[in-house]
Amino acid sequence: MSSIRYKQLDVFAARHGGGNPLGVVIDAQGWSDERMQRFAHWTNLVETTFLLPARAEGADYRARIFTPSKEIPFAGHPTIGSAHAALDAGLITPDAAGVVWQECGAGVLPILVEGTGADRELFVQSPRARVVGDASRGGECLSSVLYGVALGPLKPACVEGGRRWWVAEFADEAALRGWRPDHAAIRALALATDTLGLCIFARTHEGLAVRAFPAGVGIVEDPASGAANGLIAAYVATHDTSGALAKGYVVSQGREVGHDARIIIRIEGEHVWVGGRTNTIIDGNVDWRDA
């Protein structure tokens, strides 16, 4: 098959190499499901996306999102990165309101474009989130994971919106950054409750420090989690309506695994926007042939 344009990106990065890697195949027309999955397995990135013409009314383009083992309907950093790649490739242009519309497995999502070039920041409106369980739903599995942890004001909860996570607030940033989790216990919690795993957060002078452990899909710790931070923001917005976080904040994530992600959260009533900057690290071509 002919060579097709490919980008490898650094999404939600405070500095080059600080964010979450993403592979993007710019024009995947004609690629079968099997070919996409095989290529995503080969890249061995947390996610790889494939850009296609839109099918849904109102969408500018379509993005399919694959982990190395399966396709997923939505995730934050693949959504932001796909929009960045589509803009750079000239596939799309923002409308009069500065918005592009991306079709994915979670529907047609608005992505706000602010700035140009290296200073451009993109924000996706997260799918609506809802609390689907409190600590009692996690039972002994959750108690085992959080044993001995001093928790913050907001109680642990299971939150769903595009993805499903357990979220828990730690009492302070130092405890969060120094925590050594039992990954096997987090995986047991994820499997027992049909969730991705656990996100923990603590308040900082800028907003929140966050760590995410998606053990349910075999990942030890995620360096930058757009969808998970959208769920945390929705939970905070519902339960802390007048505090310092009520209108939005900045997230620091990934330092514990050698990254330095900066994720910007905006809260506008019931709507949560998750965004930040993306760096293009590799811009080339992929020559991928069927076996």
Secondary structure as UniProt FT lines:
FT   STRAND          4..11
FT   TURN            16..17
FT   STRAND          20..25
FT   TURN            29..30
FT   HELIX           33..43
FT   STRAND          48..52
FT   TURN            57..58
FT   STRAND          61..66
FT   STRAND          71..72
FT   HELIX           76..88
FT   TURN            89..90
FT   TURN            96..97
FT   STRAND          99..104
FT   TURN            105..106
FT   STRAND          107..114
FT   HELIX           117..119
FT   STRAND          121..125
FT   STRAND          130..134
FT   HELIX           135..145
FT   TURN            146..148
FT   STRAND          157..160
FT   STRAND          164..170
FT   HELIX           173..178
FT   HELIX           183..193
FT   STRAND          198..203
FT   STRAND          207..213
FT   HELIX           215..217
FT   HELIX           226..239
FT   TURN            241..242
FT   TURN            244..247
FT   STRAND          248..253
FT   HELIX           255..257
FT   STRAND          261..268
FT   TURN            269..270
FT   STRAND          271..286
//
